[in-house]
Amino acid sequence: MPALTIYLSRLIGIVTLIIALAMLVDKSLVVAMVGTLGQDRAALLLLGVFRVVCGAGIVLVHNVWTKGFWPLVVTLTGWALLVRGVIVLFIPPDVVAALLTAVHVADFYYVYAAIPLILGVYLSLRGFTATASSIEFPAAPASSPAPTKKPSAPKPHSRRR
């Protein structure tokens, strides 16, 4: 597996595990935060910008669709972040608040907490169990031939008088 896939798996895996554990530790705080997030346009803009930056960063360096399930999960995570960030930036706050109400965060809380938990466990296990022999490093660039010395122009002869 490419080293970039391993690195991004480790990074995304650890971050999503931390988020999932924080969600599992304090349900009431997260439910309250989601409720107020739909009302706060500045927080939504900040969240949208953060998601767009992270998602675009992943998509630009890892847009891999054909090398198996593991790299596909990393790529889809980047695209999901990017699309969700763009949506948050352009949807009016009242629509976001209505969407947050429609998904019933309090009712399905543990389902929503299980998503980053499963993603984090999967990507962390794949990323941290990848062996050094499975890491493909990019080939060394072909060495260019040594520059040839240009022939020097003939020196002008000075005339003696």
C-alpha positions in Angstrom: 0.0 0.0 0.0 1.3 3.5 -0.7 2.8 5.4 2.2 0.3 8.2 1.8 -2.6 5.8 2.3 -1.0 4.5 5.4 -0.3 8.0 6.8 -3.9 9.3 6.0 -5.4 6.1 7.5 -3.5 6.6 10.7 -4.4 10.3 10.9 -8.1 10.0 10.0 -8.3 6.9 12.2 -6.9 8.6 15.3 -8.9 11.8 14.8 -12.2 9.9 14.3 -11.5 7.6 17.3 -11.0 10.7 19.5 -14.2 12.3 18.2 -16.2 9.1 18.7 -14.8 8.6 22.3 -15.7 12.2 23.1 -19.2 11.6 21.8 -19.6 8.5 23.9 -18.3 10.2 27.1 -20.6 13.2 27.1 -23.8 12.7 25.2 -25.7 15.6 26.7 -22.9 18.1 25.8 -22.8 16.9 22.1 -26.6 16.9 21.7 -26.7 20.4 23.2 -23.8 21.5 20.9 -25.6 20.2 17.8 -28.7 22.0 18.7 -27.0 25.3 19.1 -24.7 24.8 16.1 -27.7 25.1 13.8 -28.5 28.5 15.2 -24.9 30.0 15.1 -23.9 31.2 11.6 -20.4 32.0 12.7 -19.8 28.5 14.0 -21.3 27.0 10.9 -19.0 29.1 8.7 -15.9 28.0 10.8 -17.0 24.4 10.6 -17.6 24.6 6.9 -14.2 26.2 6.2 -12.5 23.6 8.4 -14.2 20.7 6.6 -13.5 22.2 3.1 -9.8 22.6 4.0 -9.4 19.1 5.4 -11.5 17.5 2.7 -9.8 19.3 -0.2 -6.4 18.4 1.3 -7.3 14.7 1.4 -8.9 14.8 -2.1 -6.0 16.6 -3.7 -3.3 14.2 -2.4 -5.3 11.0 -2.3 -8.0 10.7 -5.0 -7.7 6.9 -5.4 -10.7 4.9 -6.6 -9.2 1.6 -7.9 -6.7 0.1 -5.5 -9.1 -1.7 -3.1 -11.5 -1.0 -0.3 -9.0 0.6 2.1 -7.8 3.4 -0.1 -11.4 3.9 -1.3 -12.5 4.5 2.3 -9.7 7.2 2.7 -10.8 8.9 -0.6 -14.5 8.8 0.3 -13.7 10.3 3.7 -12.0 13.2 2.0 -14.8 13.7 -0.4 -17.4 13.5 2.4 -15.6 16.2 4.3 -15.3 18.4 1.3 -19.0 18.0 0.2 -20.3 18.5 3.8 -18.1 21.6 4.2 -19.4 23.1 1.0 -23.0 22.3 1.9 -22.5 24.0 5.4 -21.0 27.0 3.7 -23.8 27.6 1.3 -27.0 26.4 3.0 -28.8 29.0 5.1 -28.7 28.5 8.9 -32.4 27.9 9.2 -32.2 25.1 6.7 -29.3 23.6 8.6 -31.3 23.9 11.8 -34.2 22.1 10.2 -31.9 19.3 8.9 -30.4 18.8 12.3 -33.9 18.6 13.8 -34.9 16.1 11.0 -32.1 13.7 11.7 -33.1 13.3 15.4 -29.7 13.4 16.9 -30.9 12.7 20.4 -32.9 9.6 19.3 -30.2 8.0 17.1 -27.2 9.3 19.0 -25.4 6.1 19.4 -25.8 5.2 15.7 -24.2 8.6 14.9 -21.4 7.9 17.4 -20.9 4.5 16.0 -20.0 5.8 12.5 -16.8 7.6 13.5 -16.0 4.8 15.9 -16.2 2.1 13.2 -14.4 4.3 10.7 -11.7 5.1 13.2 -11.2 1.5 14.3 -11.0 0.3 10.7 -8.6 3.0 9.5 -6.4 2.8 12.6 -6.1 -0.9 12.4 -5.3 -0.9 8.7 -2.9 2.0 9.0 -1.0 0.8 12.1 -0.8 -2.8 11.1 0.6 -2.1 7.6 4.1 -3.5 7.5 7.1 -1.7 6.3 7.5 -4.1 3.4 4.0 -3.2 2.2 4.8 0.5 1.9 5.6 1.6 -1.6 7.9 4.5 -1.8 8.0 6.6 -4.9 10.8 5.6 -7.2 13.9 7.7 -7.0 13.9 10.3 -9.8 16.1 9.3 -12.7 19.4 11.1 -12.4 20.0 13.5 -15.1 23.3 13.3 -16.9 26.0 15.6 -15.6 25.9 18.9 -17.3 28.3 19.3 -20.1 30.6 22.2 -20.1 29.8 24.5 -22.9 32.8 25.3 -25.1 34.1 28.7 -24.3 34.0 31.3 -26.9 37.4 32.1 -28.5 39.1 35.0 -26.8 39.6 38.1 -28.9 43.2 38.6 -29.9 44.6 41.9 -28.9 46.6 43.6 -31.5 50.0 44.7 -30.8 51.2 47.9 -32.3 
